[in-house]
Structure formats: C-alpha cells, structure tokens
Amino acid sequence: MFLKFPCLYLHKKESTILKGKIIHTATDLFLSYGFKSVTMDDIANKMGVSKKTIYTYFDNKINLVKETTFGLFSFISSGISRILEENHNPIEEIYIIKTFCMQNLKDEKSSPFYQLQKYYPKIHENLAKKQFDLIKNCVSENLKRGIAQELYRKEIDTDLITLFYFKGVIGIKDDETFPKNVFEMNYLMENYIDYHLRAIATKKGIQTLEKFNKKNEK
C-alpha cells in the first residue's frame, strides 16, 4: 500500500519522528526541572515549534507526562536487563546498575519522581507498581547469586531484604526528608548501597566491596 502512496508513508514516518522528538525533549526537561515546573510552552520553545504542534500529538500535559515516564521506565528496564546479562559479580552489579540509572535520570537533581507523586498521583501509582516488580526481581536474583558466591550471608531472608532495599531506594527520594539542596541523589545512593551491602555481606563480600571501592577511587 505504501508503494502506491509514498507521500502517505513519508508523512507517517515524519509524524512518528516528530512525536519521538517531543517525547525526548519533554523527558529531558522534566528530568532537569521537574514535572510541575515544565510547561507545554517550554517544550515547544525548546523544540522551536508551536504549542499547537505539541497538542497535535498529546491532548494535554497529563498524557505527555504519562508517555514520557513509562517510556523512560521501559528504557531503563531494558538497560538493566542488558547489565544483568553481562554477569558481573553481585556487588559490582548493584553499583553498575546504580550508575546507569543515575546517568539516565540526571542524578534526579530536580526530584522529578517526588513531583510526579505530588502532582500526578495516578501516574506515579502505576509507575510505582512497575518499579516494585523490576526492583523485586532484580534484587532477589542478586541476593541469591550473592549467597551462592559466598558474598552474602546464607542465613539472610532474601524476601525481606528485597523489601527493605525497595523501601530504602524509594525512601531516599523523599525531598522533604532528604532535601536536594542538602543531599545530592548520587551521594544518597552511594551511602545507601554501602549500608545495604555491609549489612548482608560475608567477610569475602566485604573484601570484594573494599576492592571495588578502591578501584573506583583510582
């Protein structure tokens, strides 16, 4: 069909590309300045297009926020899956995943997901469920492999530690408890992961952790 109507094919292709650019620009601005602060005008101005063009693809800001957040989640989820396939030792794996997430979330300097919870609660609720499933599966497997490699203590309750880890990761994103003008997100994550690992590691695990930290310092 598209061979008979090449103009229609090109139009649809260009339309898809433009929609992708809108999502990319909106994601970048939301992560930099927060979901509440960024307006549709800001996105249009950043792209050099009219606000009407943005509304051609998204009826309102809520739909745009929803598509950007779930698109970003899908991207990060795929990235974590690739890291897991690289088969790092469990302690290094946690830090590699943390670095990947921080880079793609711009260190969460604007507390974007705290704003999402406050101003777009339904989107946040649905996203939180997906985050829970992702972290639960990832951490649970990490703990099991860590125990098998004698890096983590064999008597730990993996289900309970998985829940502890999830609640901790979510908890340090609370801007009221951990204001970003006092605590940078990367600093919070580094300290939280160190706290988590030292609580469950064997002597061998602590040695692996210290070795990894020294290598990173260099």
N, C-alpha and C positions, 0 to 999 in steps of 0.2 A: 504493500500500500504506500509506503513512504517513497518507493522508487517512482511512483506515479505523481506524488505530491511532495517534491523535495523541499519546497518552501515551508510546508507544514512541519516537516521533520526538523528543519533548521530552527523554526520558531519555537518548537517544543524543547529542542536542545538548548537554545539560548535562554529560554524561560527557566529551565532546570538549573543552568549555571548561575543565573541571576539570583534565584532563590537560595542557592548554596552560598553565594557571596553575602546575602543578607544574614543568613544564619551564622556564618563565620564572623562577620563584623559585629553582630549583636553579642555573640558569645565572648568575643574579645573585650567589648565594652562592659558587659555585665561582670566579667571577672575582674576587670580593672577598677570599676567604680561602684558596682553593686546593682542588683536588680531593681531596686527602688529608684536610685538616682538617675539611671539612664532612661531617656525618653525616646519615643519614635522619631522625634525631630533630630535628636543626637545621632541616631543610627543613619538617618537619611543624609544629614550633613557630612558625616564621616565618609559615606559612600559617594557623595556628590550626586545624589538623585533626589527626587521629590518625595515627600512623605506619602503622597498618593501611590507611588510605586511600591512602597513597603506594604501599604494596605491592600494592594492587589494580590499579595501572597498571604498576608496574615490579617484577618478581620480585626484583631485587637492585640494589645500587648500581651495579654494572658496567653494567647495561642503561641505567640513568638517565644515567650519565656518557656513554655512547656516544650516546644520543639528544640530549643537550644539546650535545655537542661538534660533532656533524655538523649539527645544526640551526643552531648558531651559524655554522659554516662556510658553510652554504647562504645564510644571511642576509648575511654579509659578501661572499660571492662575487657575490650579486645587486647589492649596493650598489656594488661595484667596477665591475660591468658598466654600471650607470647613470652612474657618473662618466666612464667611457670614452666613453659616448655623448654626453657634453657637449662633447667635442672641445676640451679645454684644450690649451695648448702642452705638450709632453712634460715640461718641467722642473716647471711648476706642477702638472701631473697627478700626479707622484710625491708631492708634498707633500700634495695634497688627499686622495689615497688613504691616505697615512700618517695624516693627521688623522682620517679616517673610521674607520680600523681602531683607532687608539688610543682614540677615544671609546667605541667599542663593546666594547673589550676592557678598559676601565677602566684604561688605561695599563699593564696587566699587572703591577700592583704586587705581586700575590701570586705571581708566576711560575707561573701556572696550567699552562702547557704544559710547563714543566720538570717539574712534579709529575706531569703526565699521562705523560710519558716514563718517569719513575721508577716510578710505581705502577700504571700501566695501559699497559704497553708495546705490547700488540696494538692497542689503540685508537689509540695515538699513531702506530704504524707505518702504519695505514690512513689516518689523517688526514694524515700527512706526505706521502704519495703524492698526495693531493688538493691539498695546499698547493703541492707542487712543480709540478704541472700548471697550477695557477692562476697562480702567480708566473712560471713559464716563459713562458706565453702573454702575460701582461700586460707583462712586462719586454721580451720580444722585440719586441713590436709598438711599445712605447715607444721602443726603441732605433732601430728602422727609421724611425719618423716623425721622431725627433730628427736622424737623419742627413739625411733628406730636407729638413728645415727648416734645415739647416746649424747646428744647435745642438750636435750631437755630431760628433766627428771621423769622417770617412768610412772611415778605414782600420781602425777597431776591429773586432775579431772578435765579432760580436753573440752568437753561441752561447756563446763562452767568458765574455763579460761577464755574460750571463744567469745562468750557473752561479756566477760569482763573487758576483753580487748575492744569489742564493738562499742560498748558504752563509753569506754575511755576515749576512743577516737572521735566519737560524736560529741562527747562532753567538752573536750578542749576547744571545740569550735564555738562554744557559747561566748559571745562577745561581752556579755555582762560579767561573767566570771573571769574570763581571760581577755581583757580589752587589748585590741591590736596595737594601741599606742604604748602598751607596756610589754606585751609578749608577741614576738613575731611567730607566725604559724610554724615555720620551719624549726624554730627553737623549741616550741612546744612539742612538735612531733619527735624531734631528736631525743628529748628528755623522756617522753612517754614511752618510746620504743625501748630505750635503755632500761627504764624502770620495769617494763614488761618482761624483757629478756632476762634480766638479773633475778627476777622473781621465780623463773621456771627453769633456769639453766643449770646444768651439771657443772662440775669443775672443768670438764672438757669444753662445755659450751661457753663458760666464762673466758677461757683461754682463746677460743675462736673469736669471741666478741672483742676481746682486747687486741688481738692480732688484726682484726678487721678495722678497728678504730685507728690503730697506729698507721696502717696502710693508707687510710683516708686522710690522716693528718699530713702525711708526706705528699 
